[in-house]
Amino acid sequence: RIRITNNRMTGLKDLAIGCRNFRNSYIAGNIVSSKGTCLEISNMSDTGNGVFLSRLKKKLRKNVKIPNCNIVVQRNQFTTTGRTTGVKLQGINFSRKHATIINTKNITARGDTIPKGDYYVNGVNLSNNTIEAKGSNTIRVTFAKNVTIRGNLVKTHARKCGIFCYNGGSLSNTIANNTITGKPERG
């Protein structure tokens, strides 16, 4: 369980809060201003083995399903001033095993391996926040399930950017009762 509460982070040049593989976590009451993404929640693990590495001797599970992350993000103020997304909920789905090949000085070796599986961001509640983006999408949702985005004040200042960028096989999500201001060309 991780709690990130009542912090002030301003003048940052890169990602402010990165939450990879978090479970049962609470992010509230923070004021964040960054040229990079203010908040990124992502998944890339199996609940039993942590992050996958081929060098591990353990036998890895096949067809991984990520459980409910149970992450609550509320009453924060996120402002991105650069050309990036304010809040990202970013999962991934591998339809087959993914392996890297390392080739150094004509020696080829297997790198880290990630089994076929569902690494969706699952069970995030993003509510009652102020999210402002000056250069890109305000909220990006990619490979996410059972996410609720409700009651947020969402602002954009860039005409060619969208408020919600929703893609990559996301499903069973709720986006409702948000207040949107600015002049986006796309939603």
MDAnalysis code that builds the backbone (N, CA, C; Angstrom):
import MDAnalysis as mda
import numpy as np

u = mda.Universe.empty(561, n_residues=187, atom_resindex=np.repeat(np.arange(187), 3), trajectory=True)
u.add_TopologyAttr("name", ["N", "CA", "C"] * 187)
u.add_TopologyAttr("resid", np.arange(1, 188))
u.add_TopologyAttr("resname", ["ARG", "ILE", "ARG", "ILE", "THR", "ASN", "ASN", "ARG", "MET", "THR", "GLY", "LEU", "LYS", "ASP", "LEU", "ALA", "ILE", "GLY", "CYS", "ARG", "ASN", "PHE", "ARG", "ASN", "SER", "TYR", "ILE", "ALA", "GLY", "ASN", "ILE", "VAL", "SER", "SER", "LYS", "GLY", "THR", "CYS", "LEU", "GLU", "ILE", "SER", "ASN", "MET", "SER", "ASP", "THR", "GLY", "ASN", "GLY", "VAL", "PHE", "LEU", "SER", "ARG", "LEU", "LYS", "LYS", "LYS", "LEU", "ARG", "LYS", "ASN", "VAL", "LYS", "ILE", "PRO", "ASN", "CYS", "ASN", "ILE", "VAL", "VAL", "GLN", "ARG", "ASN", "GLN", "PHE", "THR", "THR", "THR", "GLY", "ARG", "THR", "THR", "GLY", "VAL", "LYS", "LEU", "GLN", "GLY", "ILE", "ASN", "PHE", "SER", "ARG", "LYS", "HIS", "ALA", "THR", "ILE", "ILE", "ASN", "THR", "LYS", "ASN", "ILE", "THR", "ALA", "ARG", "GLY", "ASP", "THR", "ILE", "PRO", "LYS", "GLY", "ASP", "TYR", "TYR", "VAL", "ASN", "GLY", "VAL", "ASN", "LEU", "SER", "ASN", "ASN", "THR", "ILE", "GLU", "ALA", "LYS", "GLY", "SER", "ASN", "THR", "ILE", "ARG", "VAL", "THR", "PHE", "ALA", "LYS", "ASN", "VAL", "THR", "ILE", "ARG", "GLY", "ASN", "LEU", "VAL", "LYS", "THR", "HIS", "ALA", "ARG", "LYS", "CYS", "GLY", "ILE", "PHE", "CYS", "TYR", "ASN", "GLY", "GLY", "SER", "LEU", "SER", "ASN", "THR", "ILE", "ALA", "ASN", "ASN", "THR", "ILE", "THR", "GLY", "LYS", "PRO", "GLU", "ARG", "GLY"])
u.atoms.positions = np.array([
    [0.855, -1.183, 0.000],
    [0.000, 0.000, 0.000],
    [0.891, 1.232, 0.000],
    [0.635, 2.112, -0.966],
    [1.404, 3.349, -1.065],
    [0.438, 4.521, -1.004],
    [0.797, 5.522, -0.189],
    [0.001, 6.747, -0.072],
    [0.883, 7.931, -0.462],
    [0.396, 8.724, -1.411],
    [1.088, 9.949, -1.817],
    [0.087, 11.070, -1.575],
    [0.266, 11.804, -0.482],
    [-0.737, 12.790, -0.092],
    [-0.114, 14.121, 0.313],
    [-0.843, 15.195, -0.028],
    [-0.558, 16.555, 0.434],
    [0.867, 17.025, 0.145],
    [1.327, 16.779, -1.071],
    [2.654, 17.230, -1.503],
    [2.518, 18.375, -2.494],
    [3.542, 19.217, -2.559],
    [3.612, 20.282, -3.558],
    [4.861, 20.012, -4.389],
    [4.664, 19.770, -5.697],
    [5.762, 19.501, -6.621],
    [5.612, 20.470, -7.783],
    [6.484, 21.461, -7.864],
    [6.360, 22.467, -8.919],
    [7.685, 22.661, -9.639],
    [7.596, 23.158, -10.877],
    [8.796, 23.439, -11.659],
    [9.525, 22.204, -12.142],
    [8.869, 21.052, -12.181],
    [9.514, 19.817, -12.618],
    [9.654, 19.789, -14.135],
    [10.640, 19.032, -14.632],
    [10.893, 18.967, -16.069],
    [10.542, 17.615, -16.676],
    [10.172, 16.648, -15.854],
    [9.875, 15.306, -16.344],
    [8.716, 14.727, -15.543],
    [8.506, 13.425, -15.644],
    [7.420, 12.754, -14.933],
    [7.457, 13.080, -13.447],
    [6.328, 13.506, -12.914],
    [6.267, 13.881, -11.502],
    [5.974, 12.672, -10.606],
    [4.892, 11.944, -10.878],
    [4.520, 10.778, -10.062],
    [4.350, 9.589, -11.000],
    [5.215, 8.592, -10.860],
    [5.148, 7.372, -11.664],
    [4.744, 6.201, -10.794],
    [3.660, 5.550, -11.141],
    [3.112, 4.445, -10.337],
    [3.094, 3.172, -11.165],
    [4.164, 2.415, -11.136],
    [4.228, 1.158, -11.869],
    [3.946, 0.006, -10.922],
    [2.936, -0.785, -11.265],
    [2.562, -1.989, -10.507],
    [2.057, -1.676, -9.099],
    [1.501, -0.496, -8.886],
    [0.951, -0.156, -7.574],
    [-0.345, -0.925, -7.339],
    [-0.609, -1.265, -6.089],
    [-1.853, -1.912, -5.668],
    [-2.332, -1.230, -4.393],
    [-3.658, -1.131, -4.230],
    [-4.268, -0.609, -3.006],
    [-3.619, 0.704, -2.575],
    [-3.576, 1.660, -3.490],
    [-2.856, 2.902, -3.234],
    [-3.784, 4.110, -3.290],
    [-3.321, 5.196, -2.681],
    [-4.129, 6.405, -2.518],
    [-3.262, 7.615, -2.840],
    [-3.709, 8.433, -3.807],
    [-2.989, 9.636, -4.220],
    [-3.969, 10.789, -4.096],
    [-3.734, 11.688, -3.128],
    [-4.728, 12.737, -2.871],
    [-4.095, 14.006, -2.321],
    [-4.734, 15.142, -2.646],
    [-4.354, 16.424, -2.068],
    [-3.023, 16.980, -2.540],
    [-2.531, 16.519, -3.680],
    [-1.235, 16.967, -4.190],
    [-1.416, 18.113, -5.181],
    [-0.426, 19.004, -5.220],
    [-0.361, 20.065, -6.220],
    [0.896, 19.795, -7.048],
    [0.700, 19.513, -8.351],
    [1.810, 19.097, -9.206],
    [1.831, 19.952, -10.464],
    [2.996, 20.514, -10.778],
    [3.198, 21.266, -12.013],
    [4.493, 20.783, -12.648],
    [4.396, 20.329, -13.912],
    [5.560, 19.745, -14.570],
    [5.520, 19.984, -16.070],
    [6.701, 20.063, -16.700],
    [6.775, 20.072, -18.156],
    [6.508, 18.678, -18.694],
    [6.704, 17.675, -17.868],
    [6.421, 16.288, -18.236],
    [5.047, 15.874, -17.738],
    [4.746, 14.598, -17.872],
    [3.482, 14.061, -17.374],
    [3.424, 14.217, -15.860],
    [2.265, 14.609, -15.350],
    [2.119, 14.793, -13.901],
    [1.925, 13.465, -13.178],
    [1.085, 12.579, -13.744],
    [0.805, 11.289, -13.114],
    [0.717, 10.218, -14.187],
    [1.481, 9.126, -14.003],
    [1.377, 7.977, -14.892],
    [1.194, 6.723, -14.058],
    [0.111, 6.002, -14.331],
    [-0.163, 4.728, -13.670],
    [-0.039, 3.653, -14.737],
    [0.874, 2.687, -14.526],
    [1.114, 1.648, -15.527],
    [1.295, 0.288, -14.853],
    [1.110, -0.762, -15.651],
    [1.278, -2.133, -15.181],
    [2.252, -2.872, -16.068],
    [3.113, -3.660, -15.462],
    [3.991, -4.558, -16.187],
    [4.532, -5.587, -15.210],
    [3.633, -6.351, -14.612],
    [4.093, -7.376, -13.684],
    [3.050, -8.464, -13.535],
    [3.447, -9.523, -12.895],
    [2.578, -10.612, -12.507],
    [2.539, -10.570, -10.989],
    [1.395, -10.720, -10.403],
    [1.269, -10.543, -8.956],
    [2.161, -11.488, -8.141],
    [2.553, -12.601, -8.699],
    [3.385, -13.523, -7.938],
    [4.871, -13.328, -8.125],
    [5.298, -12.787, -9.253],
    [6.717, -12.779, -9.577],
    [7.351, -11.404, -9.717],
    [6.589, -10.334, -9.599],
    [7.160, -9.014, -9.808],
    [7.396, -8.770, -11.286],
    [8.332, -7.918, -11.601],
    [8.649, -7.623, -13.000],
    [9.352, -8.838, -13.590],
    [9.022, -9.179, -14.829],
    [9.546, -10.392, -15.437],
    [10.958, -10.223, -15.957],
    [11.820, -11.134, -15.602],
    [13.180, -11.173, -16.130],
    [13.495, -12.609, -16.507],
    [14.041, -12.800, -17.697],
    [14.347, -14.165, -18.135],
    [15.437, -14.789, -17.273],
    [16.224, -13.956, -16.628],
    [17.311, -14.476, -15.806],
    [16.811, -15.110, -14.501],
    [15.529, -14.898, -14.177],
    [14.988, -15.526, -12.968],
    [14.889, -17.030, -13.168],
    [15.135, -17.779, -12.128],
    [15.066, -19.232, -12.227],
    [13.638, -19.739, -12.036],
    [12.750, -18.888, -11.499],
    [11.362, -19.296, -11.255],
    [10.648, -19.571, -12.568],
    [9.705, -20.480, -12.509],
    [8.857, -20.712, -13.676],
    [7.789, -19.620, -13.684],
    [7.642, -18.935, -14.801],
    [6.705, -17.839, -14.897],
    [5.337, -18.332, -15.355],
    [4.308, -17.687, -14.843],
    [2.943, -18.035, -15.225],
    [2.683, -17.660, -16.676],
    [1.757, -18.380, -17.304],
    [1.359, -18.068, -18.673],
    [0.000, -17.379, -18.633],
    [-0.303, -16.610, -19.678],
    [-1.583, -15.922, -19.810],
    [-1.946, -15.152, -18.545],
    [-1.122, -14.239, -18.190],
    [-1.252, -13.456, -16.962],
    [-2.494, -12.580, -16.998],
    [-3.209, -12.496, -15.902],
    [-4.339, -11.589, -15.724],
    [-4.045, -10.731, -14.496],
    [-4.051, -9.424, -14.671],
    [-3.753, -8.514, -13.575],
    [-5.018, -8.285, -12.758],
    [-4.938, -8.392, -11.428],
    [-6.113, -8.152, -10.593],
    [-6.411, -6.656, -10.491],
    [-7.494, -6.342, -9.822],
    [-7.879, -4.957, -9.603],
    [-6.762, -4.229, -8.854],
    [-6.285, -3.127, -9.443],
    [-5.211, -2.347, -8.813],
    [-5.706, -1.611, -7.570],
    [-6.991, -1.240, -7.574],
    [-7.589, -0.502, -6.454],
    [-6.763, 0.743, -6.108],
    [-6.669, 1.649, -7.072],
    [-5.947, 2.911, -6.876],
    [-6.948, 4.055, -6.912],
    [-6.940, 4.882, -5.875],
    [-7.811, 6.053, -5.803],
    [-6.951, 7.300, -5.977],
    [-7.345, 8.149, -6.953],
    [-6.658, 9.412, -7.218],
    [-7.726, 10.499, -7.113],
    [-7.643, 11.324, -6.069],
    [-8.692, 12.329, -5.877],
    [-8.159, 13.603, -5.219],
    [-8.868, 14.697, -5.515],
    [-8.583, 16.022, -4.937],
    [-7.147, 16.488, -5.179],
    [-6.611, 16.212, -6.369],
    [-5.281, 16.682, -6.758],
    [-5.419, 17.805, -7.775],
    [-4.346, 18.580, -7.915],
    [-4.261, 19.589, -8.963],
    [-3.046, 19.265, -9.811],
    [-3.291, 18.812, -11.056],
    [-2.223, 18.430, -11.974],
    [-2.175, 19.430, -13.132],
    [-1.006, 20.052, -13.354],
    [-0.827, 20.991, -14.461],
    [0.433, 20.624, -15.220],
    [0.277, 20.319, -16.509],
    [1.448, 20.079, -17.341],
    [1.623, 21.263, -18.289],
    [2.828, 21.786, -18.326],
    [3.116, 22.976, -19.127],
    [3.867, 22.640, -20.410],
    [4.291, 21.393, -20.556],
    [5.029, 20.979, -21.747],
    [4.122, 20.344, -22.782],
    [4.742, 19.691, -23.758],
    [3.987, 19.042, -24.837],
    [3.766, 17.578, -24.512],
    [3.132, 17.314, -23.396],
    [2.877, 15.947, -22.975],
    [1.508, 15.847, -22.331],
    [1.101, 14.646, -21.986],
    [-0.208, 14.382, -21.401],
    [-0.176, 14.649, -19.896],
    [-1.257, 15.195, -19.372],
    [-1.338, 15.487, -17.943],
    [-1.374, 14.229, -17.090],
    [-2.323, 13.319, -17.376],
    [-2.479, 12.071, -16.625],
    [-2.560, 10.922, -17.620],
    [-1.728, 9.877, -17.397],
    [-1.737, 8.686, -18.251],
    [-2.110, 7.467, -17.421],
    [-3.050, 6.689, -17.921],
    [-3.363, 5.370, -17.376],
    [-2.971, 4.403, -18.480],
    [-1.850, 3.715, -18.314],
    [-1.185, 3.035, -19.423],
    [-0.925, 1.568, -19.103],
    [-1.692, 0.687, -19.721],
    [-1.434, -0.738, -19.610],
    [-0.902, -1.268, -20.925],
    [-0.797, -2.589, -21.033],
    [-0.338, -3.215, -22.280],
    [-0.866, -4.639, -22.314],
    [-1.038, -5.182, -23.501],
    [-1.494, -6.560, -23.650],
    [-0.607, -7.237, -24.683],
    [0.063, -8.313, -24.285],
    [0.893, -9.073, -25.210],
    [0.119, -10.307, -25.656],
    [-0.098, -10.450, -26.961],
    [-0.800, -11.626, -27.475],
    [0.150, -12.823, -27.591],
    [1.430, -12.549, -27.458],
    [2.431, -13.624, -27.443],
    [3.591, -13.188, -26.543],
    [4.435, -14.118, -26.192],
    [5.592, -13.812, -25.355],
    [6.439, -12.737, -26.022],
    [6.950, -11.832, -25.241],
    [7.767, -10.742, -25.745],
    [9.171, -10.885, -25.159],
    [10.167, -10.968, -26.021],
    [11.547, -11.116, -25.549],
    [12.443, -10.118, -26.257],
    [13.437, -9.653, -25.565],
    [14.414, -8.762, -26.182],
    [15.672, -9.550, -26.501],
    [16.330, -9.161, -27.553],
    [17.607, -9.787, -27.933],
    [18.692, -8.722, -27.757],
    [19.734, -9.082, -27.062],
    [20.839, -8.161, -26.823],
    [22.005, -8.591, -27.705],
    [22.529, -7.676, -28.501],
    [23.666, -7.989, -29.366],
    [24.776, -6.977, -29.069],
    [25.778, -7.426, -28.340],
    [26.904, -6.571, -27.977],
    [28.189, -7.227, -28.464],
    [28.953, -6.504, -29.254],
    [30.235, -7.011, -29.763],
    [30.108, -8.396, -30.400],
    [29.112, -8.536, -31.273],
    [28.870, -9.776, -32.014],
    [28.507, -10.972, -31.133],
    [28.081, -10.732, -29.913],
    [27.599, -11.803, -29.038],
    [26.099, -11.587, -28.869],
    [25.298, -12.561, -29.276],
    [23.842, -12.440, -29.163],
    [23.379, -13.257, -27.969],
    [22.557, -12.640, -27.130],
    [22.030, -13.327, -25.948],
    [20.587, -12.906, -25.734],
    [19.838, -13.736, -25.071],
    [18.460, -13.402, -24.736],
    [18.458, -12.380, -23.608],
    [17.597, -11.402, -23.750],
    [17.411, -10.407, -22.703],
    [16.235, -10.797, -21.829],
    [15.557, -9.812, -21.310],
    [14.403, -10.059, -20.448],
    [13.222, -10.561, -21.272],
    [12.397, -11.405, -20.667],
    [11.246, -11.978, -21.344],
    [9.983, -11.650, -20.568],
    [8.947, -11.265, -21.288],
    [7.655, -10.991, -20.671],
    [6.661, -11.985, -21.260],
    [6.008, -12.802, -20.426],
    [5.056, -13.788, -20.949],
    [3.831, -13.135, -21.571],
    [3.176, -13.892, -22.450],
    [1.897, -13.487, -23.009],
    [0.972, -13.155, -21.846],
    [0.226, -12.063, -21.939],
    [-0.676, -11.754, -20.844],
    [-1.391, -10.428, -20.957],
    [-2.267, -10.205, -20.017],
    [-3.109, -9.025, -19.899],
    [-2.508, -8.150, -18.803],
    [-1.850, -7.081, -19.194],
    [-1.199, -6.176, -18.242],
    [-1.936, -4.839, -18.212],
    [-3.256, -4.908, -18.316],
    [-4.075, -3.709, -18.310],
    [-3.987, -2.997, -16.968],
    [-4.133, -1.674, -16.994],
    [-4.378, -0.934, -15.762],
    [-5.835, -1.235, -15.428],
    [-6.081, -1.743, -14.247],
    [-7.409, -2.238, -13.879],
    [-7.818, -1.682, -12.519],
    [-8.960, -1.003, -12.448],
    [-9.499, -0.571, -11.163],
    [-8.914, 0.714, -10.616],
    [-8.876, 1.770, -11.448],
    [-8.399, 3.077, -10.999],
    [-9.592, 4.022, -10.936],
    [-9.683, 4.789, -9.848],
    [-10.734, 5.790, -9.690],
    [-10.071, 7.164, -9.703],
    [-10.288, 7.922, -10.776],
    [-9.736, 9.262, -10.945],
    [-10.903, 10.229, -10.776],
    [-11.013, 10.856, -9.592],
    [-12.195, 11.675, -9.324],
    [-11.874, 12.953, -8.559],
    [-12.655, 13.995, -8.876],
    [-12.593, 15.284, -8.175],
    [-11.208, 15.916, -8.195],
    [-10.542, 15.838, -9.343],
    [-9.235, 16.453, -9.547],
    [-9.380, 17.628, -10.505],
    [-8.391, 18.514, -10.491],
    [-8.246, 19.527, -11.536],
    [-7.057, 19.103, -12.377],
    [-7.305, 18.878, -13.685],
    [-6.262, 18.388, -14.574],
    [-6.173, 19.360, -15.743],
    [-4.991, 19.979, -15.898],
    [-4.807, 21.014, -16.907],
    [-3.605, 20.673, -17.775],
    [-3.813, 20.737, -19.102],
    [-2.713, 20.476, -20.045],
    [-2.596, 21.644, -21.000],
    [-1.367, 22.094, -21.193],
    [-1.139, 23.245, -22.064],
    [-0.602, 22.847, -23.424],
    [-0.223, 21.565, -23.614],
    [0.390, 21.224, -24.886],
    [-0.023, 19.906, -25.498],
    [-0.811, 19.086, -24.825],
    [-1.176, 17.784, -25.375],
    [-2.497, 17.331, -24.770],
    [-2.774, 16.020, -24.872],
    [-3.998, 15.477, -24.297],
    [-3.998, 15.669, -22.787],
    [-5.161, 15.920, -22.253],
    [-5.254, 16.108, -20.810],
    [-5.200, 14.762, -20.089],
    [-6.001, 13.794, -20.556],
    [-6.025, 12.453, -19.962],
    [-5.906, 11.426, -21.075],
    [-4.946, 10.484, -20.939],
    [-4.765, 9.404, -21.921],
    [-5.039, 8.075, -21.234],
    [-5.923, 7.280, -21.835],
    [-6.290, 5.969, -21.303],
    [-5.963, 4.930, -22.368],
    [-5.004, 4.044, -22.081],
    [-4.566, 3.024, -23.030],
    [-4.504, 1.677, -22.326],
    [-5.158, 0.670, -22.885],
    [-5.227, -0.666, -22.284],
    [-5.607, -0.576, -20.805],
    [-6.796, -0.055, -20.555],
    [-7.306, 0.099, -19.187],
    [-8.685, -0.551, -19.080],
    [-8.956, -1.139, -17.921],
    [-10.245, -1.774, -17.657],
    [-10.769, -1.292, -16.306],
    [-12.085, -1.192, -16.222],
    [-12.747, -0.861, -14.957],
    [-12.187, 0.406, -14.321],
    [-11.960, 1.412, -15.156],
    [-11.467, 2.710, -14.700],
    [-12.645, 3.669, -14.635],
    [-12.697, 4.478, -13.577],
    [-13.720, 5.510, -13.445],
    [-13.043, 6.871, -13.458],
    [-13.473, 7.730, -14.377],
    [-13.001, 9.113, -14.452],
    [-14.245, 9.970, -14.271],
    [-14.403, 10.552, -13.075],
    [-15.667, 11.206, -12.735],
    [-15.439, 12.462, -11.899],
    [-16.210, 13.502, -12.222],
    [-16.243, 14.706, -11.393],
    [-14.976, 15.539, -11.420],
    [-14.192, 15.436, -12.484],
    [-12.947, 16.205, -12.597],
    [-13.194, 17.510, -13.341],
    [-12.400, 18.525, -13.028],
    [-12.341, 19.745, -13.819],
    [-11.171, 19.560, -14.772],
    [-11.469, 19.494, -16.081],
    [-10.468, 19.177, -17.088],
    [-10.313, 20.386, -18.003],
    [-9.061, 20.915, -18.075],
    [-8.798, 22.127, -18.844],
    [-7.747, 21.860, -19.912],
    [-7.947, 22.475, -21.082],
    [-6.907, 22.436, -22.103],
    [-6.732, 23.829, -22.675],
    [-5.510, 24.150, -23.066],
    [-5.200, 25.450, -23.654],
    [-4.722, 25.315, -25.086],
    [-4.529, 24.094, -25.544],
    [-4.015, 23.861, -26.896],
    [-5.160, 23.448, -27.807],
    [-5.363, 24.174, -28.870],
    [-6.483, 23.907, -29.777],
    [-6.397, 22.537, -30.446],
    [-5.195, 22.074, -30.795],
    [-5.069, 20.841, -31.561],
    [-4.963, 19.599, -30.686],
    [-5.221, 19.741, -29.421],
    [-5.116, 18.606, -28.512],
    [-6.490, 18.220, -28.006],
    [-6.605, 16.995, -27.562],
    [-7.875, 16.503, -27.059],
    [-7.934, 16.516, -25.552],
    [-9.132, 16.344, -25.055],
    [-9.332, 16.241, -23.619],
    [-9.030, 14.814, -23.173],
    [-9.749, 13.843, -23.733],
    [-9.538, 12.442, -23.405],
    [-9.007, 11.728, -24.630],
    [-7.881, 11.059, -24.510],
    [-7.368, 10.199, -25.569],
    [-7.599, 8.777, -25.077],
    [-8.525, 8.092, -25.706],
    [-8.994, 6.795, -25.234],
    [-8.727, 5.769, -26.328],
    [-7.778, 4.846, -26.086],
    [-7.429, 3.924, -27.161],
    [-6.843, 2.622, -26.657],
    [-6.355, 1.807, -27.572],
    [-5.599, 0.610, -27.252],
    [-6.366, -0.503, -26.582],
    [-7.619, -0.727, -26.956],
    [-8.346, -1.861, -26.402],
    [-8.915, -1.640, -25.016],
    [-9.036, -0.417, -24.574],
    [-9.630, -0.142, -23.262],
    [-11.106, -0.529, -23.270],
    [-11.587, -1.054, -22.138],
    [-12.991, -1.450, -22.062],
    [-13.519, -1.425, -20.634],
    [-14.853, -1.379, -20.526],
    [-15.567, -1.368, -19.237],
    [-15.142, -0.202, -18.353],
    [-14.964, 0.955, -18.956],
    [-14.566, 2.146, -18.219],
    [-15.726, 3.142, -18.189],
    [-15.724, 4.021, -17.179],
    [-16.755, 5.043, -17.043],
    [-16.098, 6.414, -17.052],
    [-16.531, 7.262, -17.975],
    [-16.108, 8.662, -18.008],
    [-17.391, 9.470, -17.933],
    [-17.615, 10.149, -16.795],
    [-18.901, 10.823, -16.591],
    [-18.774, 12.018, -15.657],
    [-19.653, 12.992, -15.872],
    [-19.807, 14.149, -14.985],
    [-18.522, 14.943, -14.773],
    [-17.719, 15.060, -15.819],
    [-16.523, 15.888, -15.770],
    [-16.853, 17.256, -16.372],
    [-16.243, 18.314, -15.842],
    [-16.405, 19.655, -16.392],
    [-15.207, 19.942, -17.281],
    [-15.480, 20.316, -18.544],
    [-14.417, 20.521, -19.518],
    [-14.384, 21.974, -19.937],
    [-13.185, 22.591, -19.859],
    [-13.020, 23.974, -20.295],
    [-11.875, 24.060, -21.279],
    [-11.862, 25.122, -22.072],
    [-10.819, 25.316, -23.068],
    [-11.401, 25.206, -24.447],
    [-10.528, 25.103, -25.438],
    [-10.949, 25.088, -26.843],
    [-10.333, 23.913, -27.589],
    [-10.588, 22.684, -27.158],
    [-10.000, 21.562, -27.886],
    [-10.697, 21.354, -29.223],
    [-9.948, 20.877, -30.233],
    [-10.537, 20.556, -31.522],
    [-11.104, 19.157, -31.521],
    [-10.661, 18.317, -30.610],
    [-11.179, 16.959, -30.536],
    [-11.380, 16.584, -29.075],
    [-12.294, 15.662, -28.842],
    [-12.616, 15.254, -27.470],
    [-11.917, 14.037, -27.134],
])
